Amino acid sequence: MKKPLEVLQLYPAHDYTLSGAFQSRASRNPDRPFILYNGRAQSWREFGELVHKTACLLAARGVKHGDRVAVMARNCDGHVLMLLSLARIGAIMVPVNPEFGVEEAKYVMSHAGVSAVACSTDTLQIAKQAAAEIKPAPWFMMVDEAAEGLPLLTELIRNPGAAKLPDDVSADDTFAIIYSSGTTGFPKGVMHAQRNFVLSGERHVARVETQPDDRVLCILPMFHINALFYSVASAVTAGATLIIVPRFSASTFWRTAADSGATQVNVIMAVSTILARRPRSEFVPGHRLRVVNGAPFTQEAMDVFKR
């Protein structure tokens, strides 16, 4: 197993933008799998081409440097596609909790001043109501299937247009505004630079020794910093494979881990505690997980996972 620094040194130097980091990793064996979602694998090369097309589409639709675009959906490959595509043009993703009601989503979208919204069929109605008073009105696109006359993102990028992509995107540009939980008042929109994302990924590679051949299972919601900065960022910076599931399911966790060939997973205390107390009949001995990381772990969970 390679040491963390050896992993990072496998790849060409880059400028600490998301695009630079992704291209650096894709340059080494670009046909290896990058994302596995809903039973479909996409290579680093394939996903890189989709990112370029999506960035061209967004630019052609008027999204420019500093613009904010909301993504309100359960975990899917569209999250990562929007994340990388927006970063490529210096625009900003605003992830919105898909469980939010109208007022909660309205606060985030209005406060951020989003100019577009990417959503799924199960969040569409709430997202439309939440964005109804924003001026100018945001335009909508779907990440799972077309609905109510709104286009599907993957259909739109078949003809992305010929917009010129900017060449002045900086590692210090904001790539995401992630809203806090609001325990001390209204949620705060925390601005994260592209460099912050890449450095967080590199630090997580060092922390859990992510390898290029690892398969990182993402079960935590992508509207939260945990999934984005640990699961997604470490998979990108290690040049590994990212496995995405729509949401955490305790009853199917071990089967999903085994069937996907996952070798790493990031959890929170609630997840590890729940899994520790599930029926042993759900455990699948043939899994390949070697790292389950998160904090804090109860002694009960530690004992069960070690056994």
C-alpha positions as CSV (number, residue, x, y, z in Angstrom):
1,M,0.0,0.0,0.0
2,K,1.3,3.4,-1.0
3,K,2.0,6.1,1.6
4,P,-0.2,9.3,1.2
5,L,2.5,11.4,-0.3
6,E,3.4,8.6,-2.7
7,V,-0.3,8.6,-3.8
8,L,-0.4,12.3,-4.5
9,Q,3.0,12.2,-6.3
10,L,1.6,9.7,-8.8
11,Y,-0.1,12.7,-10.6
12,P,1.1,15.8,-12.4
13,A,1.3,19.1,-10.5
14,H,-1.9,21.2,-10.8
15,D,-3.2,24.7,-9.9
16,Y,-5.5,23.6,-7.0
17,T,-8.6,24.4,-8.9
18,L,-11.2,21.6,-9.1
19,S,-10.6,21.4,-12.9
20,G,-6.9,21.2,-12.5
21,A,-7.0,18.5,-9.8
22,F,-9.5,16.4,-11.8
23,Q,-7.5,16.7,-15.1
24,S,-4.3,15.8,-13.2
25,R,-5.9,12.6,-11.9
26,A,-7.6,11.8,-15.2
27,S,-4.3,12.0,-17.1
28,R,-3.1,8.8,-15.5
29,N,-5.1,5.8,-17.0
30,P,-8.2,7.8,-17.9
31,D,-10.2,4.7,-18.7
32,R,-10.4,3.5,-15.1
33,P,-13.8,4.0,-13.4
34,F,-14.4,7.3,-11.7
35,I,-18.1,7.2,-10.7
36,L,-20.4,4.3,-10.1
37,Y,-24.0,5.3,-9.7
38,N,-27.3,3.4,-10.2
39,G,-25.4,0.4,-11.7
40,R,-23.6,2.4,-14.3
41,A,-19.8,3.2,-14.3
42,Q,-18.3,6.2,-16.0
43,S,-14.6,6.5,-16.5
44,W,-12.4,9.5,-15.7
45,R,-12.3,10.2,-19.5
46,E,-16.1,9.9,-20.0
47,F,-16.9,12.0,-16.9
48,G,-14.3,14.7,-17.9
49,E,-16.0,15.0,-21.3
50,L,-19.4,15.4,-19.6
51,V,-18.0,18.1,-17.3
52,H,-16.6,20.0,-20.3
53,K,-19.9,19.8,-22.2
54,T,-21.9,20.8,-19.1
55,A,-19.7,23.8,-18.5
56,C,-20.2,24.9,-22.1
57,L,-24.0,24.5,-21.7
58,L,-24.1,26.5,-18.5
59,A,-21.9,29.2,-20.0
60,A,-24.1,29.3,-23.1
61,R,-27.2,29.7,-20.8
62,G,-25.6,32.7,-19.2
63,V,-24.0,31.3,-16.1
64,K,-20.8,33.2,-15.5
65,H,-18.1,33.7,-12.9
66,G,-19.5,34.2,-9.4
67,D,-23.1,33.1,-10.3
68,R,-24.8,30.8,-7.9
69,V,-26.7,27.7,-9.0
70,A,-28.8,25.6,-6.5
71,V,-28.7,21.8,-6.6
72,M,-31.7,20.3,-4.7
73,A,-31.7,16.5,-5.1
74,R,-30.7,13.3,-3.4
75,N,-27.3,12.0,-4.0
76,C,-26.6,11.3,-7.7
77,D,-23.9,11.6,-10.3
78,G,-25.5,15.0,-11.3
79,H,-24.2,16.5,-8.0
80,V,-20.6,15.8,-8.9
81,L,-21.2,16.8,-12.6
82,M,-22.6,20.2,-11.5
83,L,-19.9,20.7,-8.9
84,L,-17.1,20.2,-11.4
85,S,-18.8,22.0,-14.2
86,L,-19.7,25.1,-12.3
87,A,-16.2,25.2,-10.8
88,R,-14.8,25.1,-14.4
89,I,-16.4,28.5,-15.1
90,G,-15.8,30.0,-11.7
91,A,-19.5,29.7,-10.8
92,I,-20.8,28.5,-7.4
93,M,-22.9,25.5,-6.4
94,V,-25.4,26.0,-3.6
95,P,-26.4,22.5,-2.4
96,V,-29.9,22.5,-0.8
97,N,-31.2,19.8,1.6
98,P,-33.7,17.8,-0.4
99,E,-35.8,17.3,2.8
100,F,-36.3,21.0,3.2
101,G,-39.8,22.5,3.1
102,V,-40.7,25.6,1.0
103,E,-39.7,28.2,3.6
104,E,-36.3,26.6,4.4
105,A,-35.4,26.2,0.7
106,K,-36.7,29.7,0.0
107,Y,-34.4,31.2,2.6
108,V,-31.3,29.4,1.2
109,M,-32.1,30.1,-2.5
110,S,-33.0,33.7,-1.9
111,H,-30.1,34.5,0.4
112,A,-27.7,33.0,-2.1
113,G,-29.4,34.7,-5.0
114,V,-29.4,31.7,-7.3
115,S,-29.8,32.2,-11.0
116,A,-30.6,28.5,-11.8
117,V,-31.8,25.4,-10.0
118,A,-31.0,21.8,-10.7
119,C,-33.5,19.5,-9.0
120,S,-35.1,16.1,-9.1
121,T,-38.7,15.0,-9.6
122,D,-39.3,14.6,-5.8
123,T,-38.0,18.1,-5.0
124,L,-39.4,20.0,-8.0
125,Q,-42.5,21.4,-6.5
126,I,-40.9,22.6,-3.4
127,A,-38.0,24.1,-5.4
128,K,-40.3,25.9,-7.7
129,Q,-42.3,27.4,-4.8
130,A,-39.1,28.3,-3.0
131,A,-37.7,30.2,-6.0
132,A,-41.0,31.9,-7.0
133,E,-40.1,35.3,-5.6
134,I,-36.5,35.5,-6.8
135,K,-35.8,38.2,-9.4
136,P,-34.8,37.6,-12.1
137,A,-36.5,34.2,-12.0
138,P,-34.0,31.3,-12.0
139,W,-34.2,28.7,-14.8
140,F,-34.7,25.1,-14.0
141,M,-33.2,21.8,-15.1
142,M,-33.7,18.2,-13.9
143,V,-31.0,15.8,-12.8
144,D,-33.0,12.5,-12.8
145,E,-35.8,12.7,-15.5
146,A,-37.6,15.3,-17.5
147,A,-40.8,16.7,-15.7
148,E,-43.4,19.3,-16.4
149,G,-41.7,20.4,-19.6
150,L,-38.4,21.0,-17.8
151,P,-35.3,19.6,-19.6
152,L,-33.1,16.8,-18.3
153,L,-29.5,17.9,-17.8
154,T,-28.1,15.0,-19.7
155,E,-30.3,15.8,-22.7
156,L,-29.3,19.4,-22.6
157,I,-25.6,18.7,-22.9
158,R,-26.0,16.7,-26.1
159,N,-26.0,20.1,-27.8
160,P,-24.1,22.3,-25.3
161,G,-23.4,25.1,-27.7
162,A,-20.1,26.7,-28.5
163,A,-19.6,29.0,-25.5
164,K,-16.0,29.9,-24.7
165,L,-14.9,28.7,-21.3
166,P,-13.0,31.2,-19.1
167,D,-9.2,30.8,-18.7
168,D,-8.9,32.9,-15.5
169,V,-10.5,30.6,-12.9
170,S,-8.5,30.7,-9.7
171,A,-8.0,28.3,-6.9
172,D,-9.1,31.1,-4.6
173,D,-12.5,31.4,-6.3
174,T,-15.5,30.3,-4.3
175,F,-16.9,27.0,-5.7
176,A,-19.6,26.3,-3.1
177,I,-21.8,28.0,-0.5
178,I,-22.8,25.5,2.0
179,Y,-25.4,26.5,4.6
180,S,-25.0,25.8,8.3
181,S,-27.7,24.1,10.3
182,G,-28.8,27.4,11.9
183,T,-28.6,26.3,15.5
184,T,-27.6,29.8,16.6
185,G,-29.9,31.7,14.3
186,F,-30.6,31.8,10.6
187,P,-28.3,29.4,8.6
188,K,-25.0,31.0,7.5
189,G,-23.8,30.6,3.9
190,V,-20.3,29.4,4.3
191,M,-18.1,30.2,1.3
192,H,-15.5,27.6,0.3
193,A,-12.7,28.2,-2.1
194,Q,-11.7,25.6,-4.7
195,R,-8.3,25.3,-3.0
196,N,-10.1,24.4,0.2
197,F,-11.9,21.5,-1.5
198,V,-8.7,20.1,-3.0
199,L,-6.6,20.5,0.2
200,S,-9.4,18.9,2.2
201,G,-9.3,16.0,-0.2
202,E,-5.5,15.7,0.1
203,R,-5.7,15.8,3.9
204,H,-8.3,13.1,3.9
205,V,-6.1,10.9,1.7
206,A,-3.4,11.3,4.3
207,R,-5.8,10.7,7.2
208,V,-7.3,7.4,5.9
209,E,-4.7,6.4,3.4
210,T,-7.0,6.4,0.3
211,Q,-5.4,4.5,-2.6
212,P,-5.8,5.0,-6.3
213,D,-7.5,1.6,-6.5
214,D,-9.9,2.3,-3.6
215,R,-13.6,2.5,-4.2
216,V,-15.1,5.2,-1.9
217,L,-18.7,4.6,-0.9
218,C,-20.6,7.9,-0.4
219,I,-23.7,7.3,1.7
220,L,-23.9,10.8,3.5
221,P,-26.0,13.5,1.8
222,M,-24.1,15.7,-0.7
223,F,-25.8,18.9,0.5
224,H,-23.5,18.6,3.5
225,I,-19.8,19.4,3.8
226,N,-19.0,15.9,5.1
227,A,-19.8,14.0,1.9
228,L,-18.4,16.7,-0.4
229,F,-15.1,17.4,1.4
230,Y,-14.3,13.8,2.5
231,S,-16.0,11.2,0.3
232,V,-16.0,13.2,-3.0
233,A,-12.8,15.2,-2.5
234,S,-10.7,12.3,-1.3
235,A,-11.8,10.1,-4.2
236,V,-10.9,12.9,-6.7
237,T,-7.5,13.7,-5.1
238,A,-6.5,10.1,-4.8
239,G,-7.6,9.3,-8.3
240,A,-9.9,6.6,-6.9
241,T,-13.5,5.5,-7.7
242,L,-16.5,7.2,-6.2
243,I,-19.6,5.0,-5.5
244,I,-22.8,7.0,-5.0
245,V,-26.0,5.8,-3.3
246,P,-29.0,8.1,-3.1
247,R,-29.3,7.9,0.6
248,F,-28.2,5.8,3.6
249,S,-30.1,2.6,4.2
250,A,-29.2,0.6,7.3
251,S,-30.9,-2.6,6.1
252,T,-29.1,-2.7,2.8
253,F,-25.8,-1.1,3.8
254,W,-23.7,-4.3,3.9
255,R,-25.2,-5.7,0.7
256,T,-24.5,-2.4,-1.1
257,A,-20.9,-2.4,0.2
258,A,-20.4,-5.9,-0.9
259,D,-22.0,-5.7,-4.3
260,S,-20.2,-2.4,-5.2
261,G,-16.8,-3.6,-4.1
262,A,-16.5,-0.6,-1.8
263,T,-13.2,-0.4,0.2
264,Q,-13.8,2.8,2.1
265,V,-16.8,4.6,3.6
266,N,-17.2,7.8,5.6
267,V,-19.9,7.8,8.3
268,I,-21.2,9.9,11.2
269,M,-22.0,8.7,14.7
270,A,-25.6,8.0,14.1
271,V,-24.8,5.7,11.1
272,S,-22.1,3.7,12.9
273,T,-24.4,3.3,16.0
274,I,-27.4,2.2,13.9
275,L,-25.3,-0.3,12.0
276,A,-23.8,-1.7,15.2
277,R,-27.4,-2.4,16.4
278,R,-28.8,-3.9,13.2
279,P,-29.6,-7.7,13.0
280,R,-26.5,-9.7,12.3
281,S,-28.4,-11.4,9.5
282,E,-27.9,-8.2,7.4
283,F,-24.2,-8.4,7.6
284,V,-22.5,-9.7,4.4
285,P,-19.1,-11.3,5.2
286,G,-17.9,-11.0,1.6
287,H,-17.5,-7.2,1.7
288,R,-14.1,-5.5,0.9
289,L,-14.4,-2.6,3.3
290,R,-11.0,-1.9,4.9
291,V,-11.7,1.6,6.2
292,V,-14.8,2.9,8.0
293,N,-14.0,6.4,9.1
294,G,-16.0,9.0,11.1
295,A,-16.4,10.6,14.5
296,P,-17.2,10.1,17.2
297,F,-17.5,6.3,17.5
298,T,-19.1,4.9,20.6
299,Q,-17.3,2.0,22.3
300,E,-20.2,-0.2,21.3
301,A,-19.7,0.6,17.7
302,M,-16.0,0.2,17.8
303,D,-16.3,-3.2,19.4
304,V,-18.9,-4.4,16.8
305,F,-16.9,-3.1,13.8
306,K,-13.7,-4.6,15.0
307,R,-15.4,-8.0,15.3
